[in-house]
Amino acid sequence: MRPRIRALFIAAELLIYGLFLRLDMLHQPSVGWKYASICLCVAAVLVLTKGQWLMRMALFLTLLADTFLLLLDRQYLIGVLCFCAVQLLYAVRLSKRSGKYAAAVRLMSYGAALLVLYALRLLEPLTAAAALSFTQLTVNAVMAQRKQDKRKSDWMTAWGLTLFLACDICVGLYNIKAYVPIWVCSEAVSIGMWLFYLPAQVLLVLSAYEEEKEEKTDEE
C-alpha cells in the first residue's frame, strides 16, 4: 500500500510543481499551490513512515515557517526561527555521521556570519536568525554530501539538503537586490527559490521513507 501512496505523492507533487512554476512565469498568483505542496509533504511523511520523528518534526516546522513567510507574509522572525529549528533537527539526524569537529565548524561559521553582518551594520534579530539558518543548512548540506554511502536514503538526504541550500541562496540574493542590483537578483532568482525548494522537501520526505525501509532490511 505504501509504495502506491509514494507514487501518488510524487505524481501529485510533480503536477503542483509544474502548475505553480507556470503561474510564476506568467506572473499569476501561486501562493496557494505552493503552500498546498508543503502541506502534502507533511501528510506524506506521516503516512509513509511510522517512526522518523525527527523528520516529522522538521517537516511540521517547515510548514509552520511557510505559514508565516509565505501564506501570511508577516512575522518573518518567527518564520526564520522555525527554519533554524529545522536545520538543528537535520543536524541531529546527521549527527551519527558527523565529523570530530562538526560542532566547532557550526559555531565558527555562525560566528563569522555574525561578524560580517556587524561589519556591514546589518546585524539585527532577523538577519541574525537568517544567518543561523543559512550557516547550519550549509554545514548540513556539506556534511550530507561528504558522508554519502550506498544507501538510497543517504543520497536523497544529501541532494535534498543541497537543493534546500540552493533555494536559500536564491532567497538571500532576492533580499539583497536593493543593495546589489545585478542580474542574479532578477526575476530568475525569484522563480529559482521554489524551483529548488519543493524538490528539496520531496527528496527529504522520500529519504525518511527509504531510511525506514533500510532499517527494516537491516533488522531482517
Order of alpha helices (4+ residues) and beta strands (2+ residues): alpha-alpha-alpha-alpha-alpha-alpha-alpha-alpha
